[in-house]
Amino acid sequence: MKLLEKKGFIIDIDGVIARGQTPIPNAIEAVEKLREMGKRIIFVSNNSTRSRKIMMERFKNYGLKVSEDELLIATYATARLISREKRNAKVYTTGENGLKEELRLAGIRIVDYKNAEYLVVGSNRGINFEIMTKALRLALNKNVRYIAVNPDKIFPAEDGPIPGTGMIIGALYWMSGREPDVIVGKPSKVIMEDALKILKLNAEDVVVIGDQIDVDVLAGKRINATTVLVLSGVTTKENLNEKIKELGIKPDYVLKDLSEILRY
Ligand SMILES: [Mg+2]
């Protein structure tokens, strides 16, 4: 089965479309070519601090126009999950404004921890003792549903690794022994099944593309989609074989970058 015969493309952003603020050469053109072919595209990112609105601004800087329904950021997917479970749910979140914005847009009420039915853990670059104390008290309460936006341990920033959402998930686990009831971001099926729903396609009709084997490729395998690893981000030609061996997961295709997809 050729890649270009598929109807839909679930594409990771960091390491595929851009590295930080810098677009990856030819990736934007490749997306435009796929669109010209009439392919359905959705960009799926584990980002836990940005809303779709913030992400759309980023894409504008990359030189690619996207609409809100082409973006499934983990913040938005989290809001969608909670609103499916409960109308006007009351949520306490450790997260930043981008996450809060998506929760509110879904009709979710952001409340103080004493009134919360949900604990939503997302990254926060201003995390402090007070936020952690509130999150801890909620984690200790079994009646509170605990959702993590993504399972990312560390994030590869341009100048080196920085803490991911794992900084909070890990601390809560160490303190309370509790892990999230649901993790939304890749490699979780939650965000992937939501992507299929938005695309209105079955897994056999889509290709999942990303730069991390244990995140994107694993997520694609969990829904039984065709998987493509690109070597324009975290995984490189140098560490590819080592990573495949270490993780025991093999992508269906390994391509230099997104533009190579046009040759398959
Ligand atoms: Mg990535």
Boltz pocket constraint, residues with backbone or C-beta under 6 A from the ligand:
constraints:
  - pocket:
      binder: B
      contacts: [[A, 12], [A, 13], [A, 14], [A, 15], [A, 16], [A, 210], [A, 211], [A, 212], [A, 233]]
      max_distance: 6.0
